[in-house]
Amino acid sequence: MLRFLLGRLAVLIPTFIGVSIIAFSFIRLLPGDPVALLSGERVMSPERHAQITHELGYDRPIVIQYLDYLWGVLTGDMGTSIVTKQPVLEQFLTLFPATLELSICAIIVAVVLGIPAGIFAALKRGTFFDQSIMGTALVGYSMPIFWWGLLLIILFSGILQWTPVSGRISLLYYFPSVTGFMLIDSLLSGQEGAFKSALSHLILPTIVLATIPLAVIARQTRSAMLEVLGEDYVRTARAKGLPPFRVIGVHALRNAMIPVITTIGLQVGVLLAGAILTETIFSWPGIGKWMVDSVFRRDYPVIQAGLLMIAGIIMIVNLIVDLLYGLINPRIRH
Amino acid sequence: MKRKLIFAAALMAATVLSGAASAKTFVYCSEGSPEGFDPGLYTAGTTFDAAAHTVYNRLLEFKPGTTEAIPGLAESWEISDDGLQYTFKLRPGVKFQTTEFFTPTRDLNADDVVFSYERQLKADHPWNKYVPGTAWEYFNGMGFPDLIASVEKVDDLTVKFTLKQKEAPFLANVAMPFASIMSKEYADKLEADGKMNQLNQMPLGTGPFAFVAYQQDAAIRYKAHPDYWNGKQKIDDLVFAITTDAAVRYQKLKAGECHLMPYPNAADVEAMKADPALTVMEQEGLNVAYLAYNTTQAPFDKVEVRKALNMAINKQAIVDSVFQGQATPAKNPIPPTMWSYNDAIEDDKYDPEAAKKMLEDAGVSGLSMKVWAMPVARPYMLNARRAAELIQSDFDKIGVKVEIVSYEWAEYLDRSKAKDRDGAVILGWTGDNGDPDNFLHTLLGCDAVGGNNRAQWCNEEFDKLVVQAKTTSDQAERTKLYEEAQVVFKREAPWATLDHSLSVVPMRKEVQGFVQSPLGDFAFDGVDLAE
């Protein structure tokens, strides 16, 4: 196990360097120059442009710039944003808990609803229930997030007024951030109603962000279940008179879970991508919105560091998924 | 003793509660996150709203609702006869805000003014490069380094600016956000503590609202400055709730989650006007959108060709289709709300037949050209691609083939400057200070060829007028010169002027005292909420 873990960690290093090169070079391949963007429609004189480019170090050879950036990453210095002039790492750490909180809630909703829906559809294969669950999943999977989010806001916040429109908590509450997770911080603040407010603000963005993973998980669970239900050992279990709950819950589900867990692991990338749009609609102050703004402003240090950190998170999640296989399926012992 | 304590606690609780109940909080659904809080470093209106118009003041201020510069931190000023020396008398007893992060020990004085300007002016000033890539973009963009010879303290309440040449718009420039006055005492403290970067994160000034906190990308909080020189605000707290999507801002406004929002979607404006809970303010924005020909390239070097093309453009169709009526067709390069706007000028009549004939007479046939469409929406042009398509079909009617091209925004701005650029460019401008010089000289002067002058148009007669107006201090005389310059512009037609967009501000009915700024600022000095 330890050997497996070390092996996987060793693979992570070249992957990480590869990602750093991609993050570094791709943003520079995009047309547009961050220094010129600082002045908008107003024209910056060529001398001033050259001077600022020099101050920021963008006139140095590209290899030197890369090595400088890599050294910074290794020593924990992710650089300073060209626009806000703040350390990138500091900004990332401020914003990331918001994305994480939303993503965790979304993945919980997707798993808690998606797996039972998939199992149910598999058990009732071909029936009206199966078709309606899978039909809904297909619609959910194809839903444009932006449109879906706005639709929910107009219905639940505008017409019915059940939920707040956007943000993480009502502006009436103000307390220092301790963990960065609004649900926890609102409880710690001791302010009456703060937790309820934070929770109500989470509902719509969670639904929007959970929609695609939920659909994918439900479909994956259904197909994995169908495959397993046809296996000999399930027939045997049924034949020996085990109650249906045990047959499905223990014998079938455990084996069906392996591809489902892979899918859930892969959904982390989908969640982070979905978070970009979801955060924009719901004015959710997370890294998605931060990254999009930075791409428009060609804020190289932010994009480089943001991509690298997101890639790092996805790599770590994949590693955890690999380790989970062993726990679920004793036949896969690394 | 115990009973006394309980009573004291109850009293305190009651005070806190009643305080909370009566505290008036005004929530503004702002359109984006500020880049920082030092107005000198940036050029975006979003940043100026968050920093310059809340926390800071300037020597002169724009009178609310106008572009007239009136006394701000300077209560009076004198201009020397040669027009090169400006001596400002500062208002006595102006207090800086006391915040959790800094307690000032003195009032505003000349040192603060000298500091605020010299940090941008002098390359060797310790604050000149206090954050990486400090561009002082506006200070440079307005030509201040070449204009200001020195800024001197005469006494505690007197500052003297010496200019290198006469510059009539100087007073208007001094009222712009980049010229906000900082506290030198606060800056000195930050420098001593090695925390210079904090000046851009935790601002402290003399303005109507004191900065409390910025929760990144979520909200900015301010409280009223109790000792504000122009009187304490009627509201207690001001919150900017950052909401980037216009449709979501509208929903928040409807739900009462905010009191006022900027930049609504054009399609929502009718519904907003019909909503009894909302008031909608409208004003012509201080902007213009244009199509700039490259006047140095054939056949666009011929006035008749440019005129003919101008006559072929159906501007009303652009206004209707792109702005859904939230704009007016433009005939002059400056907006109608600006002084010296020449309303006597007649626009080129939309007449495809006459345009076609005019082209034929000019000996041009089978013309094909490029029209550049901006890739982004700006207040003066919400959808340049759509406008370009309309122009394409208009030109098609007079036998001119159009190819629409576009580039990434920074690339677009850069490539469109080139003197040998191929094609006509859709672009526009939003005024900075309400002075016609800021449009006519900045965008059409000979100095700006290869830069802001996208038409590459250097007309001796026009340039003479605008340069003369720049160095004349008498406003009546300047008005005459600018009116004449607009006549030359119309005759020579370096641009097709497209539109001036309306600036629309929806707010809840209970909002009182908000004044719409022609400069497009959102300032909350003087707003109140009806009970």
Interface residues (C-beta under 8 A of the other chain):
Chain A: L30 P31 G32 D33 P34 V35 A36 L37 L38 S39 G40 E41 R42 V43 M44 S45 R48 I52 E55 L56 T80 I82 V83 T84 K85 Q86 Q91 T94 L95 L150 I153 I154 S157 G158 Q161 P164 V165 S166 G167 R168 L171 L172 Y174 S177 T280 I281 F282 S283 P285 G286 K289 W290 D293 F296 R298
Chain B: T25 V27 G32 S33 E35 G36 L41 T43 A44 K129 V131 P132 G133 T134 A135 E137 Y138 N140 G141 N197 N200 Q201 A213 Q215 Q216 D217 A218 A219 R221 V239 A241 I242 T243 T244 D245 A247 V248 Q251 K252 K254 A255 E257 R378 Y407 E408 W409 A410 E411 L413 D414 K417 L427 G428 W429 T430 A448 G451 N452
